[in-house]
């Protein structure tokens, strides 16, 4: 083993905890807007989900950061910095991947809600025929129920 790994581990642990705390705070503040879009009629639900996401983010990422602590060793200070850089790089790329997956999920949830709120399609306003510029009214809507006087189908 090498004496170089002790300062690497200390630096890595401090950087991991500070980085995850900063990212969690940033995501909490800015993620609230996304969640308000997903839950427009239930602001308390948006706030609760935001708190749960930050808690889960912290647990997963700090745990993952601690999980990555093991190293084969570093005989020189250069190798120690390489170990530190590699571990922080893997941690950051992993955090980014989880973050973008979350954004994609919230975008899809918001898009589904926005699509459900769309107005129904509009009836045709013009029938295009052989004569250009001819306007015709839209066809009448179908009757809502049985039409009086027609009887039932198949009756004699």
Secondary structure, 3 states (H helix, E strand, C coil): CCCHHHHHHHHHHHHHHHHHHHHHHHHHHHHHHHHHHHCCCCHHHHHHHHHHHHHHHHHHHHHHHHHCCCCCCCCCHHHHHHHHHHHHHHHHHHHHHHHHHHHHHHHHHHHHHHHHCCCCCCCCCCCCCCCCCCCCCCCCCCCCCCCCCCCCCCCC
